[in-house]
Amino acid sequence: MFDHVKFGVSDYAASKAFSLRALEPLGVTVVTEWPPNGVELSQPMGKLSLCLYQTDERPAHLHLAFTAGNSQQVDAFYRAALGAGGTDHGAPGLRPHYHSNYYAAFVIGPDGHKVEAVCHEPEA
């Protein structure tokens, strides 16, 4: 549905480092970086990109959900995000109130944005 998601951050270096470390288990890497403080991130062969840029503006908090291929990737995302300085906002697990196979984890990033990794596939 989306081509890209772009949002401003108050500390570009911290947000870039958090995003790269937290999303690394999902295969997210830097696609391009532009001066002075902007970066585009994407999954391999991904059509959706996440763009971060430095700003002094105070936008509303966002909820960003990234697709994971399996529950192990969700678990790895959660550990990596906490290790990168994220704050727990929902440990990995099934969320049957969304649907029976909704396996997700939630963290809060450096600017208060909620970041989620979710797998919709049943466990094999």
C-alpha positions as CSV (number, residue, x, y, z in Angstrom):
1,M,0.0,0.0,0.0
2,F,2.7,2.5,0.9
3,D,5.7,3.6,-1.3
4,H,7.6,5.1,1.6
5,V,7.2,6.5,5.1
6,K,9.1,9.6,6.0
7,F,9.3,11.3,9.4
8,G,11.4,13.7,11.3
9,V,13.5,12.9,14.3
10,S,15.0,15.1,17.0
11,D,18.3,13.1,17.1
12,Y,19.2,11.8,13.7
13,A,22.3,9.8,14.8
14,A,20.4,8.1,17.7
15,S,17.3,7.3,15.5
16,K,19.4,6.0,12.6
17,A,21.4,3.8,15.0
18,F,18.3,2.5,16.8
19,S,16.5,1.8,13.5
20,L,19.4,-0.1,11.9
21,R,20.0,-2.2,15.0
22,A,16.4,-2.9,15.9
23,L,15.3,-3.7,12.3
24,E,18.5,-5.7,11.3
25,P,16.8,-9.0,12.2
26,L,14.1,-8.1,9.6
27,G,16.8,-7.5,6.9
28,V,16.5,-3.7,6.9
29,T,19.5,-1.9,5.6
30,V,20.5,1.6,4.4
31,V,19.4,2.1,0.8
32,T,20.8,5.6,0.5
33,E,21.8,8.5,2.7
34,W,21.6,12.1,1.8
35,P,23.3,15.1,3.4
36,P,23.2,16.6,5.9
37,N,21.0,14.2,7.9
38,G,18.7,12.0,6.0
39,V,18.6,8.2,5.3
40,E,16.4,5.8,3.5
41,L,16.0,2.2,4.9
42,S,14.4,-0.8,3.3
43,Q,14.2,-4.6,3.4
44,P,15.9,-6.5,0.6
45,M,13.9,-6.2,-2.6
46,G,11.5,-4.1,-0.6
47,K,9.2,-1.7,-2.3
48,L,8.5,0.2,1.0
49,S,11.1,2.4,2.4
50,L,11.5,4.2,5.7
51,C,13.0,7.7,5.6
52,L,14.3,9.5,8.6
53,Y,15.5,13.1,8.7
54,Q,16.7,15.6,11.3
55,T,14.2,18.3,12.4
56,D,13.4,20.5,15.3
57,E,9.6,20.2,14.6
58,R,7.7,18.0,17.1
59,P,5.4,15.7,15.0
60,A,2.9,13.4,16.6
61,H,4.1,10.0,17.5
62,L,3.8,7.3,14.8
63,H,3.1,3.6,14.8
64,L,5.3,1.8,12.3
65,A,4.7,-1.9,11.7
66,F,7.3,-4.0,9.9
67,T,6.5,-7.4,8.3
68,A,8.5,-10.3,9.7
69,G,8.7,-13.7,8.0
70,N,8.3,-15.7,11.1
71,S,8.0,-15.5,14.9
72,Q,11.8,-15.9,15.3
73,Q,12.3,-12.6,13.4
74,V,9.8,-10.9,15.7
75,D,11.6,-12.2,18.8
76,A,15.0,-11.1,17.3
77,F,13.6,-7.7,16.5
78,Y,12.4,-7.2,20.1
79,R,15.8,-8.2,21.6
80,A,17.7,-6.0,19.1
81,A,15.4,-3.0,19.6
82,L,15.7,-3.2,23.4
83,G,19.5,-3.6,23.0
84,A,19.5,-0.5,20.8
85,G,17.9,1.5,23.6
86,G,14.2,1.0,22.8
87,T,11.6,0.7,25.6
88,D,9.3,-2.3,25.9
89,H,5.8,-1.7,24.8
90,G,4.7,-5.3,24.4
91,A,6.8,-8.4,24.5
92,P,6.7,-10.9,21.6
93,G,3.5,-13.0,21.5
94,L,0.2,-13.8,19.9
95,R,-2.3,-11.0,19.7
96,P,-5.5,-13.0,19.0
97,H,-7.7,-10.0,19.4
98,Y,-6.3,-8.8,16.0
99,H,-6.5,-12.3,14.5
100,S,-5.5,-15.9,15.4
101,N,-2.0,-15.8,13.8
102,Y,-1.0,-12.2,14.7
103,Y,2.4,-12.6,16.4
104,A,4.0,-9.2,17.2
105,A,6.3,-7.3,19.5
106,F,6.2,-3.5,20.2
107,V,8.9,-1.1,21.3
108,I,9.1,2.7,21.7
109,G,12.0,4.3,19.8
110,P,14.1,7.4,20.7
111,D,11.5,9.9,19.7
112,G,8.5,8.1,21.3
113,H,7.4,6.4,18.1
114,K,5.9,2.9,18.5
115,V,7.8,0.4,16.3
116,E,6.3,-3.1,15.7
117,A,7.4,-6.3,14.0
118,V,4.5,-8.6,13.1
119,C,4.1,-12.0,11.5
120,H,0.7,-12.9,10.1
121,E,1.6,-16.5,9.1
122,P,0.8,-19.5,11.2
123,E,3.8,-21.3,12.8
124,A,4.9,-24.3,10.7
